[in-house]
Amino acid sequence: MSKLIITGGQPLHGKVKVSGAKNASLAILCGALLAEDEVVLDNVPDISDVRILLEIMGTMGVKVRWLGEETLSLRSPKNIEDEAPYELVKQLRASNLLLGPMLTRYGKASISLPGGCNIGIRPMDLHFKGLINLGAEMNLERGIIQGKTGRLTGSRVYLDFPSVGATENIIMAACLADGQTVIENAAKEPEIVDLANFLNALGAKVRGAGTDLIKIEGQHLLKGGRYTIIPDRIEAGTFMVAAAATRGKVILESVIPRHLEPLTAKLREANVEVEVSEDTICVNAANIEAKSIDIKTMPYPGFPTDMQSQMMAFLSTVPGTSIIVENIFENRFRVADEIKRMGANIKVEGRMAVIEGVASLQGAKVKASDLRAGAALVIAALMAKGETEIGDVHYIDRGYANLEPKLTSLGALIRRS
Ligand code: EPZ
């Protein structure tokens, strides 16, 4: 298994271009199943989550062709293979986003229940509630989700929690259902808006994405088309926090500053200078007196849970006491134990982590336990004195394209072994 070796202590300086959004790409790739003709996607990030999903779709009969480094062509088949291969599906929770499109286009779906992962239980009750409301027969046998239906019928669905994945599955299922579907208490993340814009470019009628009330008028089939995926706000946020943590100055290009407002607000609260223009963000932390802050993760537009671990790393050497409350997932503080091995002072009590800033971190051998924990360890290693070795780097490769070259261009001393 490859490792990342990082020698810390250099402030990051320079410019970096952010890649396409992982969480928009995964939903949009599944949405491409709804189109009768070719779909071409630009700004697709070259990350392992995308490659695994494409492999799953390939086994189902989807024609997948890379037309360029970040440009993809997809042609969905008239009929699909019944079951996505367990070996692949178990690696990727987001394969559950195939359910809605498969049911509404082909009348059947058979996906292995994507197990829980390292950050929480990850149930699917809200996905099932929505698909059953639309008329699908869903059951779970021996860890396999079986769904079948004739034609789905539009309905009203109230989400007990604004689940991103459930909102996406129901939107996609509703696109080819008979009549109107209304989703109440829908998730409002930018990736939902990007999925809706993509589907509407193919002829769908999705209204209200980005609000908690989404209405979808079912169509017969969607046509093909071309679409550019939004920049990845969590990759961007990770570089913003790395710049703050190393007391450097970094300009992020090809971003949508509005998507990062919750993080920008918190960094400014911590005395980090953040300037935004139309499609760039400049983080300047040179010579600042960073200040401890409190964070609670919430559904968008609250502070994103996917940025929580990275902020924990940054706050570990900010003088004073910072408190993080994780309201989205049950088990998303695992990285605390690894950062403590580098000298941090963090106490975890249930959904709360209390961080007492220390003077500095020291390099150590650590291991990533999930994608964003891995990103947090990269930030901790960039801040630390000496050399850090990060194991289980495959978690990081799930969501960060070309991480080493991007960080090296900012002055980081990083290599893969
Ligand atoms: C998406 O996961 C993202 N993944 C996650 O990003 C992100 O952390 C999460 O949304 C929250 O923003 C993708 O988009 C591929 P949820 P998803 O359904 O859809 C509960 C990353 O690092 N819930 O909004 O699985 C669930 O238990 C990943 O890029 C139910 O109770 O998240 C959790 O507590 C990690 N029942 C909460 O909702 C359900 O049926 C949020 O889950 C579904 C979810």
Boltz pocket constraint, residues with backbone or C-beta under 6 A from the ligand:
constraints:
  - pocket:
      binder: B
      contacts: [[A, 22], [A, 23], [A, 24], [A, 26], [A, 94], [A, 120], [A, 121], [A, 122], [A, 123], [A, 124], [A, 125], [A, 126], [A, 127], [A, 128], [A, 161], [A, 162], [A, 163], [A, 164], [A, 165], [A, 166], [A, 187], [A, 305], [A, 306], [A, 327], [A, 328], [A, 329], [A, 330], [A, 371], [A, 372], [A, 399]]
      max_distance: 6.0
